[in-house]
Amino acid sequence: MGSGKGATSSSQQMESSIEDLRERHRLELENLTLTTQPFKTLRLFIQAIFQYFKQSVLYLLARGGWLMLLSTLIAALGILLVTIEGPHEKHVEEVSHYVRFGLWWIALGVASSIGLGSGLHTFVLYLGPHIALFTIKAMQCGRIDLKSAPYDTILLKRGPSWLDKSCGEFGPPLFSSSHGSRVPISSILPQVQMEAILWGLGTALGELPPYFISRAASVSGGKFDAIEELDASSSEDNGVIATHLRQIKRWLLSHSQHLNFFTILVLASVPNPLFDLAGIMCGQFGIPFWKFFFATLIGKAIIKTHIQKNFMQSKRSTWLPHLRCLQISRKSGISHLLQSGTLLCGLCS
C-alpha cells in the first residue's frame, strides 16, 4: 500500500512539474518579442533560418541530388551567358526583361496581401490604373496591339512605351465603331492578363505567412494572436460595423470544420477582408498545405483577378470624361505618379 501511495504521489509531482514547465515555457514565448527581448528574438530568428536552410539542403541532397546538380548547372550557364559578349546578348536581355516583369508584378501582389490586411493596396495603385490606362488607350486608337512586348507595362522606374505614343504611330484603327465603343472588352482582356495573373500569384503567396505562423502555433500547442484577440473581444462594443464584422468572424471561426477545398476557393475568389482569418484557421486546424495553397492560388490568381479586371474595364465609360484631366495632370509634371498607377484625378472628381 505504501509503495502504491508513493508511486501515485511521485506521479502527481511529476505531472505538476511538467505543467509548471509548460506554463513557464508559454510565458517565455509570450514575452519573446522584438520590443521586450530584441537580441534574443533576433538570435533565435537567425538560428531558425539557418536550421531550416540546413534541413532544406540536406533534404535536397538526400532525395533530389539530381535537382541540385541541374540547378547548379543552370545557374552557372546563366552567369556565363551574362558575362560573355556575343550574339546571344539580345536574348539574355530579353529574358532579363521577362524576369524583371514577373518579379515586379509578383512582388506587388505579395505587398498587397501580406500583413493581415495592412498591406499596400497595389491593385488600386498599380494594376487597376494600368488596366484603366490600357483600356482607354485601346478605345482611343481602336486597336489592341499597343504593347511592344508582353512586359511593356508599368514597372518600378518607368512607364509603358505606349502611354506617350499617339494613335497614328500604331496605325489605323482595327475595330469599327459600335455603340460609341470601338474595342470590345473580350479583346482587351488577354492583353493585360499576364500581369494580372502574376499579381494574383503574388497575393496567393502573401497569404502563406499567416497560415504557417498559425500552423506553428497549433503544433506548439498555442493559439495564434488573431484568434486570441477575437476570443478576448467577444464582449467589447466598438460600434455597429465592428460588431457585425466580429460576428461574421466568430461565425467563420465556429464553422471552421467546413473549411474544405471548395470553401477556401470561394473565400479566395471573392474580394473580402476575412480571408486572412480563413488562412489563420486553416493553419490552426491542420488543413493540408497543398489543399490550402492550390485553392488560394486558383481563387486569387485566376478567378478573383478576372473579376477585378472585368470590373475595371466595365467602368471605362466613367474614365473617358476624365481623360482630359489625366492629360493635363501629366503635363503638370506628375507623369511619374501617373505611370506608377495613380488615377485619382479621374476616379475621384
One Martini backbone bead per residue (centre of mass of N, CA, C, O) as a GRO file, in nm:
protein
  349
    1MET     BB    1   0.059   0.062  -0.022
    2GLY     BB    2   0.295   0.254   0.017
    3SER     BB    3   0.410   0.221  -0.269
    4GLY     BB    4   0.152   0.318  -0.417
    5LYS     BB    5   0.141   0.604  -0.292
    6GLY     BB    6   0.425   0.685  -0.383
    7ALA     BB    7   0.372   0.659  -0.688
    8THR     BB    8   0.137   0.860  -0.702
    9SER     BB    9   0.289   1.104  -0.587
   10SER     BB   10   0.514   1.104  -0.800
   11SER     BB   11   0.323   1.142  -1.045
   12GLN     BB   12   0.200   1.413  -0.954
   13GLN     BB   13   0.466   1.569  -0.939
   14MET     BB   14   0.540   1.533  -1.236
   15GLU     BB   15   0.287   1.667  -1.356
   16SER     BB   16   0.328   1.938  -1.212
   17SER     BB   17   0.609   2.001  -1.334
   18ILE     BB   18   0.515   1.994  -1.629
   19GLU     BB   19   0.307   2.223  -1.605
   20ASP     BB   20   0.508   2.436  -1.511
   21LEU     BB   21   0.689   2.419  -1.761
   22ARG     BB   22   0.469   2.498  -1.967
   23GLU     BB   23   0.402   2.773  -1.841
   24ARG     BB   24   0.685   2.896  -1.870
   25HIS     BB   25   0.703   2.857  -2.174
   26ARG     BB   26   0.457   3.032  -2.246
   27LEU     BB   27   0.563   3.297  -2.116
   28GLU     BB   28   0.820   3.316  -2.286
   29LEU     BB   29   0.675   3.337  -2.561
   30GLU     BB   30   0.512   3.597  -2.494
   31ASN     BB   31   0.792   3.767  -2.422
   32LEU     BB   32   0.898   3.702  -2.719
   33THR     BB   33   1.006   4.006  -2.842
   34LEU     BB   34   1.134   4.289  -2.991
   35THR     BB   35   1.067   4.479  -2.740
   36THR     BB   36   1.169   4.294  -2.494
   37GLN     BB   37   1.375   4.075  -2.680
   38PRO     BB   38   1.568   4.147  -2.935
   39PHE     BB   39   1.827   3.966  -2.931
   40LYS     BB   40   1.694   3.690  -2.885
   41THR     BB   41   1.504   3.701  -3.127
   42LEU     BB   42   1.723   3.729  -3.348
   43ARG     BB   43   1.883   3.478  -3.275
   44LEU     BB   44   1.649   3.273  -3.318
   45PHE     BB   45   1.591   3.354  -3.609
   46ILE     BB   46   1.867   3.279  -3.728
   47GLN     BB   47   1.864   2.985  -3.633
   48ALA     BB   48   1.608   2.903  -3.789
   49ILE     BB   49   1.709   2.968  -4.072
   50PHE     BB   50   1.954   2.780  -4.065
   51GLN     BB   51   1.797   2.519  -4.008
   52TYR     BB   52   1.612   2.523  -4.258
   53PHE     BB   53   1.840   2.535  -4.466
   54LYS     BB   54   1.980   2.274  -4.382
   55GLN     BB   55   1.736   2.086  -4.426
   56SER     BB   56   1.695   2.151  -4.727
   57VAL     BB   57   1.972   2.062  -4.828
   58LEU     BB   58   1.960   1.769  -4.719
   59TYR     BB   59   1.707   1.691  -4.875
   60LEU     BB   60   1.818   1.742  -5.161
   61LEU     BB   61   2.064   1.552  -5.136
   62ALA     BB   62   1.896   1.291  -5.068
   63ARG     BB   63   1.636   1.331  -5.299
   64GLY     BB   64   1.769   1.584  -5.504
   65GLY     BB   65   2.052   1.581  -5.651
   66TRP     BB   66   1.975   1.635  -5.949
   67LEU     BB   67   1.843   1.910  -5.894
   68MET     BB   68   2.094   2.049  -5.782
   69LEU     BB   69   2.270   2.006  -6.033
   70LEU     BB   70   2.084   2.150  -6.237
   71SER     BB   71   2.080   2.426  -6.094
   72THR     BB   72   2.385   2.476  -6.110
   73LEU     BB   73   2.409   2.466  -6.419
   74ILE     BB   74   2.210   2.695  -6.481
   75ALA     BB   75   2.356   2.915  -6.319
   76ALA     BB   76   2.627   2.894  -6.470
   77LEU     BB   77   2.512   2.956  -6.752
   78GLY     BB   78   2.397   3.234  -6.685
   79ILE     BB   79   2.664   3.369  -6.602
   80LEU     BB   80   2.808   3.316  -6.871
   81LEU     BB   81   2.609   3.476  -7.056
   82VAL     BB   82   2.642   3.754  -6.912
   83THR     BB   83   2.969   3.786  -6.934
   84ILE     BB   84   2.953   3.708  -7.232
   85GLU     BB   85   3.007   3.807  -7.544
   86GLY     BB   86   2.745   3.825  -7.805
   87PRO     BB   87   2.462   3.722  -7.989
   88HIS     BB   88   2.308   3.646  -7.706
   89GLU     BB   89   2.241   3.920  -7.562
   90LYS     BB   90   1.947   3.977  -7.656
   91HIS     BB   91   1.828   3.725  -7.516
   92VAL     BB   92   1.914   3.792  -7.228
   93GLU     BB   93   1.765   4.063  -7.216
   94GLU     BB   94   1.483   3.945  -7.261
   95VAL     BB   95   1.480   3.762  -7.012
   96SER     BB   96   1.525   3.992  -6.804
   97HIS     BB   97   1.258   4.134  -6.864
   98TYR     BB   98   1.075   3.900  -6.774
   99VAL     BB   99   1.182   3.875  -6.486
  100ARG     BB  100   1.115   4.163  -6.391
  101PHE     BB  101   0.817   4.149  -6.456
  102GLY     BB  102   0.744   3.911  -6.269
  103LEU     BB  103   0.861   4.019  -5.999
  104TRP     BB  104   0.699   4.281  -5.984
  105TRP     BB  105   0.403   4.162  -5.976
  106ILE     BB  106   0.448   3.966  -5.743
  107ALA     BB  107   0.538   4.177  -5.534
  108LEU     BB  108   0.272   4.338  -5.541
  109GLY     BB  109   0.096   4.105  -5.440
  110VAL     BB  110   0.237   4.060  -5.171
  111ALA     BB  111   0.200   4.356  -5.065
  112SER     BB  112  -0.117   4.335  -5.062
  113SER     BB  113  -0.155   4.059  -4.861
  114ILE     BB  114   0.033   4.129  -4.654
  115GLY     BB  115  -0.038   4.193  -4.304
  116LEU     BB  116  -0.337   4.152  -4.224
  117GLY     BB  117  -0.456   4.405  -4.417
  118SER     BB  118  -0.181   4.615  -4.413
  119GLY     BB  119  -0.121   4.637  -4.694
  120LEU     BB  120  -0.055   4.726  -5.008
  121HIS     BB  121  -0.270   4.877  -5.255
  122THR     BB  122  -0.180   4.769  -5.566
  123PHE     BB  123  -0.437   4.774  -5.734
  124VAL     BB  124  -0.498   5.080  -5.703
  125LEU     BB  125  -0.194   5.179  -5.783
  126TYR     BB  126  -0.143   4.972  -6.048
  127LEU     BB  127  -0.328   4.761  -6.193
  128GLY     BB  128  -0.583   4.926  -6.235
  129PRO     BB  129  -0.456   5.170  -6.391
  130HIS     BB  130  -0.332   4.998  -6.614
  131ILE     BB  131  -0.600   4.895  -6.727
  132ALA     BB  132  -0.725   5.172  -6.776
  133LEU     BB  133  -0.511   5.292  -6.971
  134PHE     BB  134  -0.528   5.067  -7.184
  135THR     BB  135  -0.829   5.095  -7.247
  136ILE     BB  136  -0.826   5.390  -7.335
  137LYS     BB  137  -0.617   5.358  -7.562
  138ALA     BB  138  -0.771   5.142  -7.725
  139MET     BB  139  -1.024   5.321  -7.774
  140GLN     BB  140  -0.884   5.553  -7.918
  141CYS     BB  141  -0.728   5.363  -8.147
  142GLY     BB  142  -0.878   5.082  -8.224
  143ARG     BB  143  -0.656   4.897  -8.066
  144ILE     BB  144  -0.437   4.625  -7.904
  145ASP     BB  145  -0.134   4.663  -8.035
  146LEU     BB  146   0.056   4.842  -7.814
  147LYS     BB  147   0.263   4.652  -7.736
  148SER     BB  148   0.601   4.556  -7.771
  149ALA     BB  149   0.552   4.370  -7.515
  150PRO     BB  150   0.443   4.195  -7.243
  151TYR     BB  151   0.645   4.392  -7.053
  152ASP     BB  152   0.480   4.660  -7.139
  153THR     BB  153   0.471   4.813  -6.838
  154ILE     BB  154   0.446   4.893  -6.531
  155LEU     BB  155   0.724   4.996  -6.345
  156LEU     BB  156   0.936   5.119  -6.123
  157LYS     BB  157   1.102   5.350  -6.340
  158ARG     BB  158   0.863   5.301  -6.556
  159GLY     BB  159   0.671   5.325  -6.830
  160PRO     BB  160   0.492   5.268  -7.088
  161SER     BB  161   0.539   5.322  -7.428
  162TRP     BB  162   0.225   5.369  -7.514
  163LEU     BB  163   0.141   5.623  -7.345
  164ASP     BB  164   0.303   5.855  -7.540
  165LYS     BB  165   0.160   5.769  -7.786
  166SER     BB  166   0.018   5.797  -8.078
  167CYS     BB  167  -0.215   5.657  -8.284
  168GLY     BB  168  -0.049   5.689  -8.552
  169GLU     BB  169   0.189   5.489  -8.462
  170PHE     BB  170  -0.006   5.221  -8.489
  171GLY     BB  171  -0.234   5.301  -8.679
  172PRO     BB  172  -0.512   5.202  -8.789
  173PRO     BB  173  -0.805   5.102  -8.710
  174LEU     BB  174  -0.944   4.763  -8.633
  175PHE     BB  175  -1.211   4.887  -8.511
  176SER     BB  176  -1.533   4.940  -8.527
  177SER     BB  177  -1.787   5.134  -8.459
  178SER     BB  178  -1.989   5.062  -8.148
  179HIS     BB  179  -2.168   5.230  -7.933
  180GLY     BB  180  -1.899   5.414  -7.875
  181SER     BB  181  -1.728   5.134  -7.903
  182ARG     BB  182  -1.453   4.975  -8.061
  183VAL     BB  183  -1.353   4.788  -7.816
  184PRO     BB  184  -1.374   4.495  -7.685
  185ILE     BB  185  -1.323   4.341  -7.388
  186SER     BB  186  -1.238   4.055  -7.498
  187SER     BB  187  -0.976   4.188  -7.639
  188ILE     BB  188  -0.833   4.320  -7.383
  189LEU     BB  189  -0.787   4.104  -7.163
  190PRO     BB  190  -0.530   3.947  -7.282
  191GLN     BB  191  -0.332   4.205  -7.258
  192VAL     BB  192  -0.364   4.193  -6.910
  193GLN     BB  193  -0.331   3.894  -6.797
  194MET     BB  194  -0.041   3.837  -6.700
  195GLU     BB  195  -0.017   4.057  -6.474
  196ALA     BB  196  -0.268   3.964  -6.318
  197ILE     BB  197  -0.172   3.675  -6.249
  198LEU     BB  198   0.090   3.756  -6.106
  199TRP     BB  199  -0.050   3.921  -5.889
  200GLY     BB  200  -0.222   3.682  -5.782
  201LEU     BB  201   0.018   3.508  -5.701
  202GLY     BB  202   0.123   3.707  -5.488
  203THR     BB  203  -0.130   3.700  -5.306
  204ALA     BB  204  -0.104   3.399  -5.239
  205LEU     BB  205   0.180   3.419  -5.107
  206GLY     BB  206   0.086   3.635  -4.885
  207GLU     BB  207  -0.099   3.405  -4.728
  208LEU     BB  208   0.119   3.214  -4.588
  209PRO     BB  209   0.222   3.331  -4.315
  210PRO     BB  210  -0.039   3.293  -4.143
  211TYR     BB  211  -0.047   2.987  -4.183
  212PHE     BB  212   0.234   2.912  -4.062
  213ILE     BB  213   0.203   3.050  -3.787
  214SER     BB  214  -0.054   2.897  -3.702
  215ARG     BB  215   0.067   2.614  -3.732
  216ALA     BB  216   0.294   2.651  -3.525
  217ALA     BB  217   0.105   2.716  -3.288
  218SER     BB  218  -0.046   2.444  -3.298
  219VAL     BB  219   0.198   2.254  -3.256
  220SER     BB  220   0.282   2.409  -2.974
  221GLY     BB  221  -0.017   2.462  -2.828
  222GLY     BB  222  -0.124   2.727  -2.944
  223LYS     BB  223  -0.235   3.058  -3.022
  224PHE     BB  224  -0.322   3.281  -3.228
  225ASP     BB  225  -0.355   3.614  -3.186
  226ALA     BB  226  -0.617   3.661  -3.353
  227ILE     BB  227  -0.789   3.451  -3.194
  228GLU     BB  228  -0.749   3.569  -2.912
  229GLU     BB  229  -0.870   3.850  -2.978
  230LEU     BB  230  -1.148   3.739  -3.058
  231ASP     BB  231  -1.212   3.618  -2.781
  232ALA     BB  232  -1.163   3.886  -2.609
  233SER     BB  233  -1.385   4.064  -2.799
  234SER     BB  234  -1.682   3.953  -2.739
  235SER     BB  235  -1.766   4.203  -2.520
  236GLU     BB  236  -1.720   4.423  -2.707
  237ASP     BB  237  -1.796   4.778  -2.806
  238ASN     BB  238  -1.727   4.927  -3.148
  239GLY     BB  239  -1.984   4.915  -3.301
  240VAL     BB  240  -2.168   4.811  -3.563
  241ILE     BB  241  -1.954   4.718  -3.768
  242ALA     BB  242  -1.765   4.570  -3.569
  243THR     BB  243  -1.980   4.375  -3.464
  244HIS     BB  244  -2.052   4.236  -3.735
  245LEU     BB  245  -1.766   4.148  -3.809
  246ARG     BB  246  -1.725   3.975  -3.553
  247GLN     BB  247  -1.961   3.782  -3.609
  248ILE     BB  248  -1.849   3.670  -3.871
  249LYS     BB  249  -1.585   3.563  -3.755
  250ARG     BB  250  -1.717   3.371  -3.546
  251TRP     BB  251  -1.869   3.203  -3.752
  252LEU     BB  252  -1.618   3.111  -3.909
  253LEU     BB  253  -1.485   2.977  -3.662
  254SER     BB  254  -1.728   2.773  -3.595
  255HIS     BB  255  -1.696   2.667  -3.924
  256SER     BB  256  -1.402   2.535  -3.968
  257GLN     BB  257  -1.481   2.231  -4.045
  258HIS     BB  258  -1.571   2.347  -4.353
  259LEU     BB  259  -1.267   2.374  -4.461
  260ASN     BB  260  -1.241   2.325  -4.777
  261PHE     BB  261  -1.158   2.360  -5.095
  262PHE     BB  262  -1.417   2.514  -5.184
  263THR     BB  263  -1.427   2.725  -4.957
  264ILE     BB  264  -1.149   2.850  -5.009
  265LEU     BB  265  -1.206   2.927  -5.303
  266VAL     BB  266  -1.437   3.125  -5.246
  267LEU     BB  267  -1.284   3.316  -5.050
  268ALA     BB  268  -1.054   3.382  -5.269
  269SER     BB  269  -1.249   3.493  -5.510
  270VAL     BB  270  -1.358   3.702  -5.304
  271PRO     BB  271  -1.350   4.014  -5.210
  272ASN     BB  272  -1.213   4.011  -4.874
  273PRO     BB  273  -1.125   4.062  -4.517
  274LEU     BB  274  -1.135   3.728  -4.422
  275PHE     BB  275  -0.895   3.552  -4.539
  276ASP     BB  276  -0.690   3.566  -4.314
  277LEU     BB  277  -0.865   3.401  -4.116
  278ALA     BB  278  -0.875   3.148  -4.292
  279GLY     BB  279  -0.569   3.095  -4.289
  280ILE     BB  280  -0.542   3.069  -3.983
  281MET     BB  281  -0.742   2.828  -3.953
  282CYS     BB  282  -0.598   2.631  -4.139
  283GLY     BB  283  -0.347   2.618  -3.954
  284GLN     BB  284  -0.486   2.554  -3.676
  285PHE     BB  285  -0.659   2.286  -3.815
  286GLY     BB  286  -0.474   2.125  -4.035
  287ILE     BB  287  -0.464   2.211  -4.320
  288PRO     BB  288  -0.335   2.128  -4.593
  289PHE     BB  289  -0.121   2.298  -4.782
  290TRP     BB  290  -0.206   2.225  -5.081
  291LYS     BB  291  -0.502   2.285  -5.044
  292PHE     BB  292  -0.470   2.583  -4.968
  293PHE     BB  293  -0.289   2.684  -5.205
  294PHE     BB  294  -0.454   2.596  -5.456
  295ALA     BB  295  -0.714   2.743  -5.380
  296THR     BB  296  -0.583   3.024  -5.360
  297LEU     BB  297  -0.459   3.038  -5.644
  298ILE     BB  298  -0.717   3.006  -5.811
  299GLY     BB  299  -0.882   3.233  -5.679
  300LYS     BB  300  -0.671   3.477  -5.713
  301ALA     BB  301  -0.524   3.432  -6.005
  302ILE     BB  302  -0.807   3.384  -6.167
  303ILE     BB  303  -1.086   3.472  -6.055
  304LYS     BB  304  -1.038   3.748  -5.912
  305THR     BB  305  -0.883   3.896  -6.141
  306HIS     BB  306  -1.120   3.878  -6.346
  307ILE     BB  307  -1.320   4.038  -6.184
  308GLN     BB  308  -1.148   4.299  -6.165
  309LYS     BB  309  -1.108   4.347  -6.467
  310ASN     BB  310  -1.407   4.369  -6.545
  311PHE     BB  311  -1.468   4.605  -6.360
  312MET     BB  312  -1.269   4.811  -6.476
  313GLN     BB  313  -1.378   4.787  -6.780
  314SER     BB  314  -1.683   4.860  -6.713
  315LYS     BB  315  -1.576   5.174  -6.632
  316ARG     BB  316  -1.492   5.325  -6.901
  317SER     BB  317  -1.718   5.545  -6.924
  318THR     BB  318  -1.597   5.707  -6.673
  319TRP     BB  319  -1.304   5.782  -6.787
  320LEU     BB  320  -1.329   5.956  -7.048
  321PRO     BB  321  -1.400   6.241  -6.917
  322HIS     BB  322  -1.095   6.226  -6.765
  323LEU     BB  323  -0.869   6.239  -6.982
  324ARG     BB  324  -0.803   6.539  -6.973
  325CYS     BB  325  -0.707   6.539  -6.679
  326LEU     BB  326  -0.469   6.346  -6.727
  327GLN     BB  327  -0.319   6.516  -6.937
  328ILE     BB  328  -0.278   6.766  -6.757
  329SER     BB  329  -0.124   6.620  -6.529
  330ARG     BB  330   0.116   6.526  -6.705
  331LYS     BB  331   0.195   6.832  -6.781
  332SER     BB  332   0.243   6.907  -6.455
  333GLY     BB  333   0.473   6.681  -6.348
  334ILE     BB  334   0.307   6.376  -6.280
  335SER     BB  335   0.381   6.126  -6.462
  336HIS     BB  336   0.511   5.929  -6.261
  337LEU     BB  337   0.254   5.887  -6.096
  338LEU     BB  338   0.086   5.772  -6.325
  339GLN     BB  339   0.290   5.542  -6.400
  340SER     BB  340   0.244   5.416  -6.102
  341GLY     BB  341  -0.094   5.425  -6.077
  342THR     BB  342  -0.262   5.710  -6.086
  343LEU     BB  343  -0.639   5.783  -6.087
  344LEU     BB  344  -0.765   6.011  -5.903
  345CYS     BB  345  -0.866   6.224  -6.097
  346GLY     BB  346  -1.078   6.029  -6.246
  347LEU     BB  347  -1.220   5.885  -5.979
  348CYS     BB  348  -1.285   6.152  -5.777
  349SER     BB  349  -1.433   6.384  -5.963
   0.00000   0.00000   0.00000
